[in-house]
Every structure is written in structure tokens, then in C-alpha cells.
Amino acid sequence: MKHTYRIEVDCANCANKIETQIKELDGVISASLNFIAQKLFVEFEDRIAGAITASVIKIATKVEPDVTVEEA
């Protein structure tokens, strides 16, 4: 499965950290955060579909507390 998120992140370094940590999640096939477009693309196994959004938000807010994440 694939999901696209709108993500408002202020720094490129934080965006890189968020992308890296999402890629490390069990069941995530790929993740790409486009800092300029403020979009996060995540491909993952069906078995984690119910938890992926919560995991993305948790990681993003841990790295940058003021970040905004919405499903696109």
C-alpha cells in the first residue's frame, strides 16, 4: 500500500531524520520526504496499514515538535 502525507517541516535536516526513521519501521518498504514540496510518500505492507499514520505522526513530532502531518 501507499500513502501520501502533507507535512510542514521547517528544516531539511529534520526532514532527513524523519525520512530515515520512517524507513526503519518494520513493514515499511520505502519512504521519501520531499522537503521542497512538503510531501511524504510511504509504501508499506498491508499488515501495518492501521498503524502507519500514527507511527508517521509520532516520529515526525518526536523529531520536530511543531511539525504538521496530514493525509493527502
MODELLER restraints for C-alpha pairs under 7 A, 6 or more apart:
rsr = mdl.restraints
at = mdl.atoms
rsr.add(forms.Gaussian(group=physical.xy_distance, feature=features.Distance(at['CA:1:A'], at['CA:43:A']), mean=5.60, stdev=0.5))
rsr.add(forms.Gaussian(group=physical.xy_distance, feature=features.Distance(at['CA:1:A'], at['CA:44:A']), mean=5.42, stdev=0.5))
rsr.add(forms.Gaussian(group=physical.xy_distance, feature=features.Distance(at['CA:1:A'], at['CA:45:A']), mean=6.14, stdev=0.5))
rsr.add(forms.Gaussian(group=physical.xy_distance, feature=features.Distance(at['CA:1:A'], at['CA:46:A']), mean=5.99, stdev=0.5))
rsr.add(forms.Gaussian(group=physical.xy_distance, feature=features.Distance(at['CA:2:A'], at['CA:42:A']), mean=5.63, stdev=0.5))
rsr.add(forms.Gaussian(group=physical.xy_distance, feature=features.Distance(at['CA:2:A'], at['CA:43:A']), mean=4.30, stdev=0.5))
rsr.add(forms.Gaussian(group=physical.xy_distance, feature=features.Distance(at['CA:2:A'], at['CA:44:A']), mean=6.32, stdev=0.5))
rsr.add(forms.Gaussian(group=physical.xy_distance, feature=features.Distance(at['CA:3:A'], at['CA:41:A']), mean=5.98, stdev=0.5))
rsr.add(forms.Gaussian(group=physical.xy_distance, feature=features.Distance(at['CA:3:A'], at['CA:42:A']), mean=5.37, stdev=0.5))
rsr.add(forms.Gaussian(group=physical.xy_distance, feature=features.Distance(at['CA:3:A'], at['CA:43:A']), mean=6.52, stdev=0.5))
rsr.add(forms.Gaussian(group=physical.xy_distance, feature=features.Distance(at['CA:4:A'], at['CA:39:A']), mean=6.85, stdev=0.5))
rsr.add(forms.Gaussian(group=physical.xy_distance, feature=features.Distance(at['CA:4:A'], at['CA:40:A']), mean=5.66, stdev=0.5))
rsr.add(forms.Gaussian(group=physical.xy_distance, feature=features.Distance(at['CA:4:A'], at['CA:41:A']), mean=4.64, stdev=0.5))
rsr.add(forms.Gaussian(group=physical.xy_distance, feature=features.Distance(at['CA:4:A'], at['CA:42:A']), mean=6.42, stdev=0.5))
rsr.add(forms.Gaussian(group=physical.xy_distance, feature=features.Distance(at['CA:4:A'], at['CA:71:A']), mean=6.19, stdev=0.5))
rsr.add(forms.Gaussian(group=physical.xy_distance, feature=features.Distance(at['CA:4:A'], at['CA:72:A']), mean=5.46, stdev=0.5))
rsr.add(forms.Gaussian(group=physical.xy_distance, feature=features.Distance(at['CA:5:A'], at['CA:39:A']), mean=5.64, stdev=0.5))
rsr.add(forms.Gaussian(group=physical.xy_distance, feature=features.Distance(at['CA:5:A'], at['CA:40:A']), mean=5.02, stdev=0.5))
rsr.add(forms.Gaussian(group=physical.xy_distance, feature=features.Distance(at['CA:5:A'], at['CA:41:A']), mean=6.50, stdev=0.5))
rsr.add(forms.Gaussian(group=physical.xy_distance, feature=features.Distance(at['CA:5:A'], at['CA:69:A']), mean=6.47, stdev=0.5))
rsr.add(forms.Gaussian(group=physical.xy_distance, feature=features.Distance(at['CA:5:A'], at['CA:70:A']), mean=5.43, stdev=0.5))
rsr.add(forms.Gaussian(group=physical.xy_distance, feature=features.Distance(at['CA:5:A'], at['CA:71:A']), mean=4.36, stdev=0.5))
rsr.add(forms.Gaussian(group=physical.xy_distance, feature=features.Distance(at['CA:5:A'], at['CA:72:A']), mean=4.83, stdev=0.5))
rsr.add(forms.Gaussian(group=physical.xy_distance, feature=features.Distance(at['CA:6:A'], at['CA:38:A']), mean=5.93, stdev=0.5))
rsr.add(forms.Gaussian(group=physical.xy_distance, feature=features.Distance(at['CA:6:A'], at['CA:39:A']), mean=4.75, stdev=0.5))
rsr.add(forms.Gaussian(group=physical.xy_distance, feature=features.Distance(at['CA:6:A'], at['CA:40:A']), mean=6.40, stdev=0.5))
rsr.add(forms.Gaussian(group=physical.xy_distance, feature=features.Distance(at['CA:6:A'], at['CA:69:A']), mean=5.75, stdev=0.5))
rsr.add(forms.Gaussian(group=physical.xy_distance, feature=features.Distance(at['CA:6:A'], at['CA:70:A']), mean=5.17, stdev=0.5))
rsr.add(forms.Gaussian(group=physical.xy_distance, feature=features.Distance(at['CA:6:A'], at['CA:71:A']), mean=6.14, stdev=0.5))
rsr.add(forms.Gaussian(group=physical.xy_distance, feature=features.Distance(at['CA:6:A'], at['CA:72:A']), mean=5.65, stdev=0.5))
rsr.add(forms.Gaussian(group=physical.xy_distance, feature=features.Distance(at['CA:7:A'], at['CA:38:A']), mean=5.20, stdev=0.5))
rsr.add(forms.Gaussian(group=physical.xy_distance, feature=features.Distance(at['CA:7:A'], at['CA:39:A']), mean=5.60, stdev=0.5))
rsr.add(forms.Gaussian(group=physical.xy_distance, feature=features.Distance(at['CA:7:A'], at['CA:40:A']), mean=6.60, stdev=0.5))
rsr.add(forms.Gaussian(group=physical.xy_distance, feature=features.Distance(at['CA:7:A'], at['CA:68:A']), mean=5.51, stdev=0.5))
rsr.add(forms.Gaussian(group=physical.xy_distance, feature=features.Distance(at['CA:7:A'], at['CA:69:A']), mean=4.51, stdev=0.5))
rsr.add(forms.Gaussian(group=physical.xy_distance, feature=features.Distance(at['CA:7:A'], at['CA:70:A']), mean=6.49, stdev=0.5))
rsr.add(forms.Gaussian(group=physical.xy_distance, feature=features.Distance(at['CA:8:A'], at['CA:38:A']), mean=5.82, stdev=0.5))
rsr.add(forms.Gaussian(group=physical.xy_distance, feature=features.Distance(at['CA:8:A'], at['CA:67:A']), mean=5.57, stdev=0.5))
rsr.add(forms.Gaussian(group=physical.xy_distance, feature=features.Distance(at['CA:8:A'], at['CA:68:A']), mean=5.09, stdev=0.5))
rsr.add(forms.Gaussian(group=physical.xy_distance, feature=features.Distance(at['CA:8:A'], at['CA:69:A']), mean=6.67, stdev=0.5))
rsr.add(forms.Gaussian(group=physical.xy_distance, feature=features.Distance(at['CA:9:A'], at['CA:15:A']), mean=6.45, stdev=0.5))
rsr.add(forms.Gaussian(group=physical.xy_distance, feature=features.Distance(at['CA:9:A'], at['CA:67:A']), mean=5.32, stdev=0.5))
rsr.add(forms.Gaussian(group=physical.xy_distance, feature=features.Distance(at['CA:12:A'], at['CA:35:A']), mean=6.24, stdev=0.5))
rsr.add(forms.Gaussian(group=physical.xy_distance, feature=features.Distance(at['CA:14:A'], at['CA:63:A']), mean=6.43, stdev=0.5))
rsr.add(forms.Gaussian(group=physical.xy_distance, feature=features.Distance(at['CA:14:A'], at['CA:64:A']), mean=6.71, stdev=0.5))
rsr.add(forms.Gaussian(group=physical.xy_distance, feature=features.Distance(at['CA:15:A'], at['CA:33:A']), mean=6.64, stdev=0.5))
rsr.add(forms.Gaussian(group=physical.xy_distance, feature=features.Distance(at['CA:15:A'], at['CA:35:A']), mean=6.41, stdev=0.5))
rsr.add(forms.Gaussian(group=physical.xy_distance, feature=features.Distance(at['CA:18:A'], at['CA:59:A']), mean=6.43, stdev=0.5))
rsr.add(forms.Gaussian(group=physical.xy_distance, feature=features.Distance(at['CA:18:A'], at['CA:60:A']), mean=5.66, stdev=0.5))
rsr.add(forms.Gaussian(group=physical.xy_distance, feature=features.Distance(at['CA:18:A'], at['CA:63:A']), mean=6.59, stdev=0.5))
rsr.add(forms.Gaussian(group=physical.xy_distance, feature=features.Distance(at['CA:19:A'], at['CA:31:A']), mean=6.21, stdev=0.5))
rsr.add(forms.Gaussian(group=physical.xy_distance, feature=features.Distance(at['CA:19:A'], at['CA:32:A']), mean=6.14, stdev=0.5))
rsr.add(forms.Gaussian(group=physical.xy_distance, feature=features.Distance(at['CA:19:A'], at['CA:33:A']), mean=5.81, stdev=0.5))
rsr.add(forms.Gaussian(group=physical.xy_distance, feature=features.Distance(at['CA:22:A'], at['CA:31:A']), mean=6.62, stdev=0.5))
rsr.add(forms.Gaussian(group=physical.xy_distance, feature=features.Distance(at['CA:22:A'], at['CA:56:A']), mean=6.66, stdev=0.5))
rsr.add(forms.Gaussian(group=physical.xy_distance, feature=features.Distance(at['CA:23:A'], at['CA:30:A']), mean=5.96, stdev=0.5))
rsr.add(forms.Gaussian(group=physical.xy_distance, feature=features.Distance(at['CA:23:A'], at['CA:31:A']), mean=5.55, stdev=0.5))
rsr.add(forms.Gaussian(group=physical.xy_distance, feature=features.Distance(at['CA:27:A'], at['CA:44:A']), mean=5.66, stdev=0.5))
rsr.add(forms.Gaussian(group=physical.xy_distance, feature=features.Distance(at['CA:27:A'], at['CA:45:A']), mean=5.27, stdev=0.5))
rsr.add(forms.Gaussian(group=physical.xy_distance, feature=features.Distance(at['CA:27:A'], at['CA:48:A']), mean=6.45, stdev=0.5))
rsr.add(forms.Gaussian(group=physical.xy_distance, feature=features.Distance(at['CA:28:A'], at['CA:43:A']), mean=6.13, stdev=0.5))
rsr.add(forms.Gaussian(group=physical.xy_distance, feature=features.Distance(at['CA:28:A'], at['CA:44:A']), mean=4.20, stdev=0.5))
rsr.add(forms.Gaussian(group=physical.xy_distance, feature=features.Distance(at['CA:28:A'], at['CA:45:A']), mean=6.36, stdev=0.5))
rsr.add(forms.Gaussian(group=physical.xy_distance, feature=features.Distance(at['CA:29:A'], at['CA:43:A']), mean=5.37, stdev=0.5))
rsr.add(forms.Gaussian(group=physical.xy_distance, feature=features.Distance(at['CA:29:A'], at['CA:44:A']), mean=4.93, stdev=0.5))
rsr.add(forms.Gaussian(group=physical.xy_distance, feature=features.Distance(at['CA:29:A'], at['CA:45:A']), mean=6.96, stdev=0.5))
rsr.add(forms.Gaussian(group=physical.xy_distance, feature=features.Distance(at['CA:30:A'], at['CA:42:A']), mean=5.80, stdev=0.5))
rsr.add(forms.Gaussian(group=physical.xy_distance, feature=features.Distance(at['CA:30:A'], at['CA:43:A']), mean=5.14, stdev=0.5))
rsr.add(forms.Gaussian(group=physical.xy_distance, feature=features.Distance(at['CA:30:A'], at['CA:44:A']), mean=6.87, stdev=0.5))
rsr.add(forms.Gaussian(group=physical.xy_distance, feature=features.Distance(at['CA:31:A'], at['CA:41:A']), mean=5.57, stdev=0.5))
rsr.add(forms.Gaussian(group=physical.xy_distance, feature=features.Distance(at['CA:31:A'], at['CA:42:A']), mean=4.40, stdev=0.5))
rsr.add(forms.Gaussian(group=physical.xy_distance, feature=features.Distance(at['CA:31:A'], at['CA:43:A']), mean=6.32, stdev=0.5))
rsr.add(forms.Gaussian(group=physical.xy_distance, feature=features.Distance(at['CA:32:A'], at['CA:40:A']), mean=5.72, stdev=0.5))
rsr.add(forms.Gaussian(group=physical.xy_distance, feature=features.Distance(at['CA:32:A'], at['CA:41:A']), mean=5.20, stdev=0.5))
rsr.add(forms.Gaussian(group=physical.xy_distance, feature=features.Distance(at['CA:32:A'], at['CA:42:A']), mean=6.59, stdev=0.5))
rsr.add(forms.Gaussian(group=physical.xy_distance, feature=features.Distance(at['CA:33:A'], at['CA:39:A']), mean=5.82, stdev=0.5))
rsr.add(forms.Gaussian(group=physical.xy_distance, feature=features.Distance(at['CA:33:A'], at['CA:40:A']), mean=4.26, stdev=0.5))
rsr.add(forms.Gaussian(group=physical.xy_distance, feature=features.Distance(at['CA:33:A'], at['CA:41:A']), mean=6.30, stdev=0.5))
rsr.add(forms.Gaussian(group=physical.xy_distance, feature=features.Distance(at['CA:34:A'], at['CA:40:A']), mean=6.25, stdev=0.5))
rsr.add(forms.Gaussian(group=physical.xy_distance, feature=features.Distance(at['CA:57:A'], at['CA:69:A']), mean=6.33, stdev=0.5))
rsr.add(forms.Gaussian(group=physical.xy_distance, feature=features.Distance(at['CA:60:A'], at['CA:67:A']), mean=6.59, stdev=0.5))
rsr.add(forms.Gaussian(group=physical.xy_distance, feature=features.Distance(at['CA:61:A'], at['CA:67:A']), mean=5.91, stdev=0.5))
